[in-house]
Amino acid sequence: MVDPRLTAINKIRDIENNLDKAQIKPKKNEVSFNDTLKNYINNANDMQIEADKDIKKIIAGEEIDAHEVMTAVEKASMSFEMIMEIRNKMLEAYREIMKSPI
């Protein structure tokens, strides 16, 4: 008699092998999730760098509109919060998947 656990493990290994071979590639006009996430992170980083530059300018006494600085800082803060929420949702989804029975 074949142990059902071994059968399940063998099926999982077959699926993993097939996934490795199948490497899903996005079509020409499609952007992968990985690229989209990288773009969001890079944009958030660029906004943070720009806000830091504006803050340094205002501290140095250069002529810069305070409203412009506050807007840049708030944009950087909101983009960082969005990235953190994406991360939290991804971790939550990962934990749910790990809890699910095989």
GUKOL-399141 format. One record per atom (N, C-alpha, C, O, CB): residue number from 1; atom name; x, y, z. Coordinates in steps of 0.001 Angstrom, whole numbers, plus 500000, padded with zeros to 6 digits. Glycine has a CB too. Example, Ala and Ser with C-alpha at 12.3 -4.5 7.8 and 13.67 -1.06 7.14 Angstrom:
(atom 1, 'N', (513190, 494310, 507800))
(atom 1, 'CA', (512300, 495500, 507800))
(atom 1, 'C', (513200, 496700, 507800))
(atom 1, 'O', (514236, 496681, 508465))
(atom 1, 'CB', (511308, 495527, 509046))
(atom 2, 'N', (512850, 497750, 507080))
(atom 2, 'CA', (513670, 498940, 507140))
(atom 2, 'C', (512900, 500030, 507870))
(atom 2, 'O', (513409, 501138, 508039))
(atom 2, 'CB', (514084, 499402, 505725))
//
This chain:
(atom 1, 'N', (500846, 498822, 500000))
(atom 1, 'CA', (500000, 500000, 500000))
(atom 1, 'C', (500889, 501238, 500000))
(atom 1, 'O', (501871, 501313, 500738))
(atom 1, 'CB', (499039, 499999, 501220))
(atom 2, 'N', (500531, 502204, 499165))
(atom 2, 'CA', (501319, 503420, 499015))
(atom 2, 'C', (500853, 504453, 500035))
(atom 2, 'O', (499658, 504698, 500201))
(atom 2, 'CB', (501205, 503981, 497573))
(atom 3, 'N', (501825, 505048, 500709))
(atom 3, 'CA', (501528, 506074, 501706))
(atom 3, 'C', (501046, 507352, 500992))
(atom 3, 'O', (501754, 507868, 500126))
(atom 3, 'CB', (502789, 506369, 502591))
(atom 4, 'N', (499846, 507874, 501342))
(atom 4, 'CA', (499330, 509066, 500654))
(atom 4, 'C', (500203, 510302, 500862))
(atom 4, 'O', (500210, 511201, 500021))
(atom 4, 'CB', (497925, 509362, 501128))
(atom 5, 'N', (500930, 510357, 501960))
(atom 5, 'CA', (501817, 511497, 502187))
(atom 5, 'C', (502948, 511512, 501181))
(atom 5, 'O', (503325, 512570, 500678))
(atom 5, 'CB', (502380, 511467, 503604))
(atom 6, 'N', (503500, 510322, 500880))
(atom 6, 'CA', (504572, 510249, 499888))
(atom 6, 'C', (504055, 510612, 498498))
(atom 6, 'O', (504743, 511269, 497717))
(atom 6, 'CB', (505193, 508845, 499871))
(atom 7, 'N', (502846, 510176, 498210))
(atom 7, 'CA', (502253, 510518, 496920))
(atom 7, 'C', (502093, 512036, 496798))
(atom 7, 'O', (502386, 512607, 495747))
(atom 7, 'CB', (500886, 509813, 496746))
(atom 8, 'N', (501631, 512689, 497863))
(atom 8, 'CA', (501461, 514142, 497859))
(atom 8, 'C', (502803, 514848, 497696))
(atom 8, 'O', (502909, 515819, 496947))
(atom 8, 'CB', (500776, 514603, 499150))
(atom 9, 'N', (503815, 514368, 498389))
(atom 9, 'CA', (505152, 514965, 498286))
(atom 9, 'C', (505678, 514828, 496862))
(atom 9, 'O', (506247, 515775, 496319))
(atom 9, 'CB', (506131, 514301, 499287))
(atom 10, 'N', (505495, 513672, 496259))
(atom 10, 'CA', (505948, 513464, 494883))
(atom 10, 'C', (505207, 514377, 493915))
(atom 10, 'O', (505812, 514894, 492975))
(atom 10, 'CB', (505756, 512001, 494473))
(atom 11, 'N', (503910, 514586, 494125))
(atom 11, 'CA', (503150, 515489, 493267))
(atom 11, 'C', (503651, 516922, 493400))
(atom 11, 'O', (503755, 517645, 492409))
(atom 11, 'CB', (501660, 515419, 493606))
(atom 12, 'N', (503959, 517325, 494621))
(atom 12, 'CA', (504480, 518681, 494845))
(atom 12, 'C', (505821, 518842, 494136))
(atom 12, 'O', (506073, 519878, 493520))
(atom 12, 'CB', (504632, 518975, 496366))
(atom 13, 'N', (506672, 517842, 494213))
(atom 13, 'CA', (507970, 517914, 493524))
(atom 13, 'C', (507775, 518003, 492017))
(atom 13, 'O', (508496, 518742, 491347))
(atom 13, 'CB', (508839, 516688, 493872))
(atom 14, 'N', (506816, 517266, 491475))
(atom 14, 'CA', (506538, 517331, 490040))
(atom 14, 'C', (506071, 518731, 489640))
(atom 14, 'O', (506494, 519267, 488615))
(atom 14, 'CB', (505476, 516285, 489651))
(atom 15, 'N', (505205, 519309, 490450))
(atom 15, 'CA', (504708, 520660, 490164))
(atom 15, 'C', (505856, 521661, 490210))
(atom 15, 'O', (505959, 522525, 489339))
(atom 15, 'CB', (503602, 521063, 491171))
(atom 16, 'N', (506718, 521553, 491215))
(atom 16, 'CA', (507860, 522464, 491324))
(atom 16, 'C', (508770, 522339, 490114))
(atom 16, 'O', (509230, 523346, 489576))
(atom 16, 'CB', (508650, 522187, 492606))
(atom 17, 'N', (509034, 521115, 489684))
(atom 17, 'CA', (509887, 520902, 488513))
(atom 17, 'C', (509257, 521506, 487260))
(atom 17, 'O', (509949, 522118, 486446))
(atom 17, 'CB', (510144, 519401, 488303))
(atom 18, 'N', (507953, 521334, 487107))
(atom 18, 'CA', (507269, 521893, 485944))
(atom 18, 'C', (507274, 523416, 485973))
(atom 18, 'O', (507407, 524050, 484926))
(atom 18, 'CB', (505837, 521379, 485875))
(atom 19, 'N', (507131, 524014, 487158))
(atom 19, 'CA', (507162, 525467, 487271))
(atom 19, 'C', (508540, 526011, 486920))
(atom 19, 'O', (508652, 527042, 486257))
(atom 19, 'CB', (506767, 525903, 488682))
(atom 20, 'N', (509582, 525326, 487359))
(atom 20, 'CA', (510934, 525762, 487042))
(atom 20, 'C', (511174, 525739, 485538))
(atom 20, 'O', (511847, 526617, 484998))
(atom 20, 'CB', (511960, 524882, 487754))
(atom 21, 'N', (510627, 524743, 484870))
(atom 21, 'CA', (510812, 524614, 483425))
(atom 21, 'C', (509954, 525614, 482664))
(atom 21, 'O', (510354, 526083, 481598))
(atom 21, 'CB', (510481, 523197, 482973))
(atom 22, 'N', (508788, 525946, 483193))
(atom 22, 'CA', (507821, 526762, 482461))
(atom 22, 'C', (508118, 528262, 482502))
(atom 22, 'O', (507586, 528987, 481661))
(atom 22, 'CB', (506452, 526518, 483010))
(atom 23, 'N', (508905, 528752, 483396))
(atom 23, 'CA', (509272, 530170, 483535))
(atom 23, 'C', (508330, 531100, 482769))
(atom 23, 'O', (508525, 531355, 481581))
(atom 23, 'CB', (510698, 530385, 483050))
(atom 24, 'N', (507340, 531587, 483440))
(atom 24, 'CA', (506351, 532462, 482824))
(atom 24, 'C', (506990, 533822, 482547))
(atom 24, 'O', (507534, 534466, 483444))
(atom 24, 'CB', (505098, 532612, 483734))
(atom 25, 'N', (506909, 534240, 481282))
(atom 25, 'CA', (507482, 535519, 480875))
(atom 25, 'C', (506353, 536454, 480468))
(atom 25, 'O', (505410, 536034, 479798))
(atom 25, 'CB', (508498, 535337, 479709))
(atom 26, 'N', (506441, 537735, 480873))
(atom 26, 'CA', (505393, 538669, 480471))
(atom 26, 'C', (505446, 538934, 478971))
(atom 26, 'O', (506505, 538850, 478350))
(atom 26, 'CB', (505524, 539984, 481244))
(atom 27, 'N', (504285, 539255, 478400))
(atom 27, 'CA', (504218, 539605, 476992))
(atom 27, 'C', (504860, 540959, 476781))
(atom 27, 'O', (505230, 541632, 477743))
(atom 27, 'CB', (502765, 539608, 476492))
(atom 28, 'N', (504996, 541367, 475517))
(atom 28, 'CA', (505695, 542610, 475197))
(atom 28, 'C', (505143, 543817, 475949))
(atom 28, 'O', (505918, 544590, 476513))
(atom 28, 'CB', (505621, 542867, 473716))
(atom 29, 'N', (503849, 543994, 475970))
(atom 29, 'CA', (503248, 545186, 476577))
(atom 29, 'C', (502975, 545027, 478064))
(atom 29, 'O', (502573, 545991, 478716))
(atom 29, 'CB', (501965, 545525, 475872))
(atom 30, 'N', (503177, 543860, 478608))
(atom 30, 'CA', (502913, 543620, 480019))
(atom 30, 'C', (504166, 543866, 480850))
(atom 30, 'O', (505287, 543624, 480403))
(atom 30, 'CB', (502403, 542194, 480234))
(atom 31, 'N', (503951, 544347, 482057))
(atom 31, 'CA', (505056, 544574, 482986))
(atom 31, 'C', (504903, 543569, 484118))
(atom 31, 'O', (503803, 543373, 484633))
(atom 31, 'CB', (505072, 546056, 483528))
(atom 32, 'N', (506001, 542933, 484506))
(atom 32, 'CA', (505936, 541926, 485560))
(atom 32, 'C', (505694, 542588, 486916))
(atom 32, 'O', (505974, 543772, 487104))
(atom 32, 'CB', (507232, 541093, 485593))
(atom 33, 'N', (505174, 541806, 487846))
(atom 33, 'CA', (504932, 542295, 489205))
(atom 33, 'C', (506237, 542756, 489836))
(atom 33, 'O', (506277, 543771, 490530))
(atom 33, 'CB', (504274, 541201, 490072))
(atom 34, 'N', (507305, 542003, 489589))
(atom 34, 'CA', (508620, 542332, 490126))
(atom 34, 'C', (509065, 543714, 489650))
(atom 34, 'O', (509544, 544522, 490446))
(atom 34, 'CB', (509650, 541268, 489716))
(atom 35, 'N', (508909, 543986, 488349))
(atom 35, 'CA', (509310, 545289, 487813))
(atom 35, 'C', (508441, 546413, 488369))
(atom 35, 'O', (508939, 547497, 488673))
(atom 35, 'CB', (509235, 545280, 486286))
(atom 36, 'N', (507146, 546152, 488500))
(atom 36, 'CA', (506239, 547157, 489045))
(atom 36, 'C', (506618, 547494, 490480))
(atom 36, 'O', (506652, 548666, 490858))
(atom 36, 'CB', (504786, 546666, 488979))
(atom 37, 'N', (506900, 546479, 491275))
(atom 37, 'CA', (507285, 546701, 492665))
(atom 37, 'C', (508605, 547468, 492747))
(atom 37, 'O', (508745, 548377, 493565))
(atom 37, 'CB', (507402, 545362, 493408))
(atom 38, 'N', (509566, 547108, 491906))
(atom 38, 'CA', (510839, 547834, 491884))
(atom 38, 'C', (510629, 549299, 491529))
(atom 38, 'O', (511255, 550180, 492118))
(atom 38, 'CB', (511806, 547189, 490888))
(atom 39, 'N', (509746, 549560, 490563))
(atom 39, 'CA', (509467, 550947, 490179))
(atom 39, 'C', (508861, 551733, 491336))
(atom 39, 'O', (509251, 552874, 491583))
(atom 39, 'CB', (508524, 550986, 488975))
(atom 40, 'N', (507909, 551128, 492049))
(atom 40, 'CA', (507315, 551797, 493210))
(atom 40, 'C', (508372, 552107, 494267))
(atom 40, 'O', (508391, 553205, 494824))
(atom 40, 'CB', (506203, 550928, 493819))
(atom 41, 'N', (509235, 551163, 494539))
(atom 41, 'CA', (510273, 551366, 495550))
(atom 41, 'C', (511256, 552449, 495103))
(atom 41, 'O', (511637, 553310, 495895))
(atom 41, 'CB', (511021, 550046, 495827))
(atom 42, 'N', (511666, 552404, 493837))
(atom 42, 'CA', (512590, 553420, 493325))
(atom 42, 'C', (511960, 554811, 493343))
(atom 42, 'O', (512628, 555788, 493680))
(atom 42, 'CB', (513030, 553066, 491903))
(atom 43, 'N', (510676, 554907, 492982))
(atom 43, 'CA', (509998, 556203, 493019))
(atom 43, 'C', (509902, 556738, 494440))
(atom 43, 'O', (510113, 557929, 494671))
(atom 43, 'CB', (508602, 556091, 492411))
(atom 44, 'N', (509587, 555871, 495390))
(atom 44, 'CA', (509518, 556290, 496786))
(atom 44, 'C', (510892, 556759, 497269))
(atom 44, 'O', (510995, 557748, 497995))
(atom 44, 'CB', (509000, 555137, 497671))
(atom 45, 'N', (511924, 556059, 496871))
(atom 45, 'CA', (513290, 556441, 497244))
(atom 45, 'C', (513663, 557789, 496630))
(atom 45, 'O', (514251, 558636, 497302))
(atom 45, 'CB', (514294, 555359, 496797))
(atom 46, 'N', (513321, 557989, 495356))
(atom 46, 'CA', (513616, 559263, 494698))
(atom 46, 'C', (512894, 560422, 495375))
(atom 46, 'O', (513461, 561503, 495538))
(atom 46, 'CB', (513225, 559200, 493223))
(atom 47, 'N', (511640, 560194, 495770))
(atom 47, 'CA', (510886, 561245, 496464))
(atom 47, 'C', (511525, 561577, 497812))
(atom 47, 'O', (511573, 562740, 498211))
(atom 47, 'CB', (509421, 560811, 496667))
(atom 48, 'N', (512015, 560550, 498510))
(atom 48, 'CA', (512661, 560772, 499806))
(atom 48, 'C', (513954, 561560, 499626))
(atom 48, 'O', (514245, 562462, 500412))
(atom 48, 'CB', (512947, 559427, 500511))
(atom 49, 'N', (514722, 561231, 498610))
(atom 49, 'CA', (515972, 561950, 498345))
(atom 49, 'C', (515684, 563408, 498001))
(atom 49, 'O', (516371, 564310, 498481))
(atom 49, 'CB', (516757, 561274, 497198))
(atom 50, 'N', (514673, 563637, 497174))
(atom 50, 'CA', (514303, 565002, 496795))
(atom 50, 'C', (513840, 565806, 498011))
(atom 50, 'O', (514199, 566974, 498158))
(atom 50, 'CB', (513198, 564977, 495728))
(atom 51, 'N', (513050, 565186, 498875))
(atom 51, 'CA', (512592, 565865, 500087))
(atom 51, 'C', (513777, 566201, 500996))
(atom 51, 'O', (513824, 567282, 501583))
(atom 51, 'CB', (511569, 564991, 500843))
(atom 52, 'N', (514728, 565278, 501112))
(atom 52, 'CA', (515920, 565543, 501931))
(atom 52, 'C', (516726, 566714, 501368))
(atom 52, 'O', (517227, 567544, 502126))
(atom 52, 'CB', (516808, 564284, 502011))
(atom 53, 'N', (516850, 566783, 500046))
(atom 53, 'CA', (517579, 567900, 499426))
(atom 53, 'C', (516882, 569225, 499721))
(atom 53, 'O', (517526, 570223, 500043))
(atom 53, 'CB', (517699, 567692, 497898))
(atom 54, 'N', (515549, 569216, 499605))
(atom 54, 'CA', (514800, 570446, 499880))
(atom 54, 'C', (514946, 570877, 501331))
(atom 54, 'O', (515074, 572067, 501616))
(atom 54, 'CB', (513324, 570255, 499544))
(atom 55, 'N', (514927, 569920, 502247))
(atom 55, 'CA', (515104, 570241, 503664))
(atom 55, 'C', (516492, 570829, 503911))
(atom 55, 'O', (516632, 571788, 504669))
(atom 55, 'CB', (514893, 568984, 504534))
(atom 56, 'N', (517504, 570266, 503282))
(atom 56, 'CA', (518864, 570804, 503440))
(atom 56, 'C', (518961, 572225, 502891))
(atom 56, 'O', (519655, 573071, 503454))
(atom 56, 'CB', (519888, 569897, 502731))
(atom 57, 'N', (518256, 572478, 501782))
(atom 57, 'CA', (518268, 573835, 501210))
(atom 57, 'C', (517632, 574833, 502165))
(atom 57, 'O', (518153, 575931, 502358))
(atom 57, 'CB', (517532, 573860, 499859))
(atom 58, 'N', (516521, 574460, 502756))
(atom 58, 'CA', (515832, 575393, 503661))
(atom 58, 'C', (516650, 575622, 504933))
(atom 58, 'O', (516642, 576723, 505482))
(atom 58, 'CB', (514429, 574858, 504023))
(atom 59, 'N', (517352, 574596, 505402))
(atom 59, 'CA', (518208, 574739, 506593))
(atom 59, 'C', (519409, 575631, 506273))
(atom 59, 'O', (519847, 576418, 507112))
(atom 59, 'CB', (518691, 573345, 507098))
(atom 60, 'N', (519940, 575500, 505042))
(atom 60, 'CA', (521105, 576297, 504643))
(atom 60, 'C', (520731, 577751, 504388))
(atom 60, 'O', (521609, 578596, 504214))
(atom 60, 'CB', (521749, 575704, 503393))
(atom 61, 'N', (519445, 578047, 504365))
(atom 61, 'CA', (519016, 579419, 504174))
(atom 61, 'C', (518820, 579801, 502720))
(atom 61, 'O', (518639, 580978, 502408))
(atom 61, 'CB', (519997, 580333, 504792))
(atom 62, 'N', (518854, 578841, 501841))
(atom 62, 'CA', (518625, 579135, 500428))
(atom 62, 'C', (517166, 579531, 500220))
(atom 62, 'O', (516291, 579171, 501007))
(atom 62, 'CB', (518994, 577914, 499541))
(atom 63, 'N', (516927, 580264, 499163))
(atom 63, 'CA', (515553, 580689, 498875))
(atom 63, 'C', (514796, 579541, 498235))
(atom 63, 'O', (515045, 579169, 497089))
(atom 63, 'CB', (515533, 581937, 497952))
(atom 64, 'N', (513869, 578991, 498999))
(atom 64, 'CA', (513005, 577920, 498518))
(atom 64, 'C', (511669, 578061, 499232))
(atom 64, 'O', (511611, 578384, 500418))
(atom 64, 'CB', (513643, 576502, 498764))
(atom 65, 'N', (510630, 577820, 498509))
(atom 65, 'CA', (509284, 577969, 499058))
(atom 65, 'C', (509040, 576886, 500111))
(atom 65, 'O', (509221, 575698, 499841))
(atom 65, 'CB', (508213, 577893, 497930))
(atom 66, 'N', (508629, 577303, 501310))
(atom 66, 'CA', (508373, 576355, 502399))
(atom 66, 'C', (507227, 575413, 502046))
(atom 66, 'O', (507230, 574242, 502428))
(atom 66, 'CB', (508054, 577105, 503702))
(atom 67, 'N', (506245, 575938, 501311))
(atom 67, 'CA', (505122, 575099, 500881))
(atom 67, 'C', (505608, 573978, 499964))
(atom 67, 'O', (505143, 572842, 500060))
(atom 67, 'CB', (504055, 575951, 500161))
(atom 68, 'N', (506528, 574300, 499095))
(atom 68, 'CA', (507114, 573305, 498186))
(atom 68, 'C', (507837, 572208, 498971))
(atom 68, 'O', (507729, 571027, 498641))
(atom 68, 'CB', (508092, 573983, 497201))
(atom 69, 'N', (508564, 572600, 499994))
(atom 69, 'CA', (509290, 571643, 500832))
(atom 69, 'C', (508308, 570733, 501560))
(atom 69, 'O', (508492, 569516, 501585))
(atom 69, 'CB', (510194, 572379, 501847))
(atom 70, 'N', (507275, 571310, 502148))
(atom 70, 'CA', (506287, 570511, 502879))
(atom 70, 'C', (505560, 569544, 501950))
(atom 70, 'O', (505255, 568418, 502343))
(atom 70, 'CB', (505275, 571424, 503578))
(atom 71, 'N', (505282, 569974, 500730))
(atom 71, 'CA', (504629, 569103, 499756))
(atom 71, 'C', (505535, 567928, 499400))
(atom 71, 'O', (505075, 566789, 499323))
(atom 71, 'CB', (504253, 569893, 498488))
(atom 72, 'N', (506815, 568200, 499183))
(atom 72, 'CA', (507769, 567134, 498848))
(atom 72, 'C', (507902, 566146, 500002))
(atom 72, 'O', (507954, 564934, 499790))
(atom 72, 'CB', (509147, 567730, 498500))
(atom 73, 'N', (507958, 566669, 501218))
(atom 73, 'CA', (508080, 565805, 502394))
(atom 73, 'C', (506835, 564932, 502555))
(atom 73, 'O', (506938, 563744, 502860))
(atom 73, 'CB', (508305, 566651, 503664))
(atom 74, 'N', (505670, 565524, 502348))
(atom 74, 'CA', (504421, 564760, 502489))
(atom 74, 'C', (504291, 563696, 501399))
(atom 74, 'O', (503828, 562588, 501670))
(atom 74, 'CB', (503209, 565705, 502442))
(atom 75, 'N', (504696, 564023, 500169))
(atom 75, 'CA', (504672, 563025, 499085))
(atom 75, 'C', (505596, 561853, 499418))
(atom 75, 'O', (505236, 560692, 499227))
(atom 75, 'CB', (505094, 563671, 497735))
(atom 76, 'N', (506790, 562175, 499918))
(atom 76, 'CA', (507743, 561124, 500277))
(atom 76, 'C', (507188, 560252, 501401))
(atom 76, 'O', (507340, 559030, 501382))
(atom 76, 'CB', (509092, 561739, 500697))
(atom 77, 'N', (506552, 560879, 502365))
(atom 77, 'CA', (505976, 560135, 503487))
(atom 77, 'C', (504855, 559212, 503021))
(atom 77, 'O', (504794, 558053, 503430))
(atom 77, 'CB', (505450, 561101, 504554))
(atom 78, 'N', (503976, 559715, 502175))
(atom 78, 'CA', (502861, 558905, 501685))
(atom 78, 'C', (503343, 557748, 500814))
(atom 78, 'O', (502802, 556645, 500894))
(atom 78, 'CB', (501887, 559774, 500898))
(atom 79, 'N', (504353, 557991, 499988))
(atom 79, 'CA', (504861, 556912, 499140))
(atom 79, 'C', (505534, 555830, 499993))
(atom 79, 'O', (505431, 554642, 499688))
(atom 79, 'CB', (505857, 557469, 498093))
(atom 80, 'N', (506222, 556247, 501060))
(atom 80, 'CA', (506836, 555269, 501954))
(atom 80, 'C', (505767, 554443, 502661))
(atom 80, 'O', (505900, 553227, 502794))
(atom 80, 'CB', (507735, 555969, 502985))
(atom 81, 'N', (504707, 555110, 503115))
(atom 81, 'CA', (503613, 554391, 503774))
(atom 81, 'C', (502960, 553390, 502822))
(atom 81, 'O', (502589, 552291, 503235))
(atom 81, 'CB', (502561, 555380, 504298))
(atom 82, 'N', (502818, 553768, 501544))
(atom 82, 'CA', (502238, 552853, 500563))
(atom 82, 'C', (503122, 551619, 500388))
(atom 82, 'O', (502619, 550496, 500347))
(atom 82, 'CB', (502043, 553565, 499212))
(atom 83, 'N', (504422, 551821, 500287))
(atom 83, 'CA', (505357, 550700, 500145))
(atom 83, 'C', (505273, 549795, 501371))
(atom 83, 'O', (505305, 548572, 501238))
(atom 83, 'CB', (506809, 551213, 499950))
(atom 84, 'N', (505166, 550377, 502553))
(atom 84, 'CA', (505069, 549571, 503768))
(atom 84, 'C', (503769, 548769, 503793))
(atom 84, 'O', (503761, 547624, 504246))
(atom 84, 'CB', (505159, 550466, 505009))
(atom 85, 'N', (502679, 549349, 503315))
(atom 85, 'CA', (501408, 548618, 503266))
(atom 85, 'C', (501474, 547474, 502255))
(atom 85, 'O', (500932, 546395, 502498))
(atom 85, 'CB', (500252, 549573, 502910))
(atom 86, 'N', (502131, 547706, 501134))
(atom 86, 'CA', (502310, 546627, 500149))
(atom 86, 'C', (503107, 545491, 500783))
(atom 86, 'O', (502760, 544319, 500640))
(atom 86, 'CB', (503031, 547153, 498864))
(atom 87, 'N', (504171, 545852, 501479))
(atom 87, 'CA', (504988, 544841, 502161))
(atom 87, 'C', (504164, 544074, 503186))
(atom 87, 'O', (504248, 542849, 503261))
(atom 87, 'CB', (506196, 545496, 502843))
(atom 88, 'N', (503375, 544785, 503969))
(atom 88, 'CA', (502554, 544138, 504994))
(atom 88, 'C', (501548, 543182, 504367))
(atom 88, 'O', (501344, 542077, 504871))
(atom 88, 'CB', (501824, 545189, 505837))
(atom 89, 'N', (500921, 543596, 503277))
(atom 89, 'CA', (499945, 542734, 502607))
(atom 89, 'C', (500621, 541502, 502006))
(atom 89, 'O', (500060, 540407, 502033))
(atom 89, 'CB', (499204, 543516, 501511))
(atom 90, 'N', (501817, 541682, 501468))
(atom 90, 'CA', (502544, 540536, 500914))
(atom 90, 'C', (502924, 539548, 502019))
(atom 90, 'O', (502817, 538336, 501831))
(atom 90, 'CB', (503809, 541009, 500167))
(atom 91, 'N', (503363, 540059, 503160))
(atom 91, 'CA', (503692, 539180, 504283))
(atom 91, 'C', (502462, 538461, 504809))
(atom 91, 'O', (502519, 537282, 505158))
(atom 91, 'CB', (504343, 539976, 505405))
(atom 92, 'N', (501359, 539177, 504861))
(atom 92, 'CA', (500110, 538573, 505310))
(atom 92, 'C', (499682, 537452, 504360))
(atom 92, 'O', (499256, 536386, 504804))
(atom 92, 'CB', (499005, 539640, 505412))
(atom 93, 'N', (499796, 537698, 503061))
(atom 93, 'CA', (499442, 536674, 502070))
(atom 93, 'C', (500377, 535469, 502189))
(atom 93, 'O', (499931, 534326, 502102))
(atom 93, 'CB', (499501, 537260, 500636))
(atom 94, 'N', (501664, 535722, 502386))
(atom 94, 'CA', (502633, 534639, 502547))
(atom 94, 'C', (502288, 533787, 503764))
(atom 94, 'O', (502316, 532558, 503699))
(atom 94, 'CB', (504058, 535205, 502680))
(atom 95, 'N', (501963, 534445, 504866))
(atom 95, 'CA', (501618, 533706, 506096))
(atom 95, 'C', (500359, 532867, 505905))
(atom 95, 'O', (500275, 531746, 506406))
(atom 95, 'CB', (501419, 534681, 507271))
(atom 96, 'N', (499381, 533409, 505180))
(atom 96, 'CA', (498158, 532654, 504904))
(atom 96, 'C', (498457, 531429, 504051))
(atom 96, 'O', (497908, 530351, 504280))
(atom 96, 'CB', (497123, 533544, 504204))
(atom 97, 'N', (499324, 531603, 503073))
(atom 97, 'CA', (499687, 530465, 502221))
(atom 97, 'C', (500404, 529398, 503035))
(atom 97, 'O', (500164, 528204, 502858))
(atom 97, 'CB', (500575, 530923, 501047))
(atom 98, 'N', (501292, 529840, 503933))
(atom 98, 'CA', (502039, 528877, 504745))
(atom 98, 'C', (501119, 528134, 505722))
(atom 98, 'O', (501406, 526996, 506094))
(atom 98, 'CB', (503157, 529592, 505518))
(atom 99, 'N', (500030, 528760, 506135))
(atom 99, 'CA', (499083, 528114, 507055))
(atom 99, 'C', (498206, 527086, 506348))
(atom 99, 'O', (497699, 526156, 506975))
(atom 99, 'CB', (498201, 529164, 507722))
(atom 100, 'N', (498031, 527258, 505045))
(atom 100, 'CA', (497085, 526397, 504331))
(atom 100, 'C', (497619, 524958, 504255))
(atom 100, 'O', (498814, 524735, 504062))
(atom 100, 'CB', (496820, 526949, 502906))
(atom 101, 'N', (496725, 524012, 504408))
(atom 101, 'CA', (497145, 522598, 504355))
(atom 101, 'C', (497509, 522188, 502935))
(atom 101, 'O', (496968, 522704, 501957))
(atom 101, 'CB', (496029, 521680, 504892))
(atom 102, 'N', (498431, 521257, 502851))
(atom 102, 'CA', (498878, 520771, 501538))
(atom 102, 'C', (498090, 519537, 501162))
(atom 102, 'O', (498308, 518967, 500093))
(atom 102, 'CB', (500396, 520462, 501540))
//
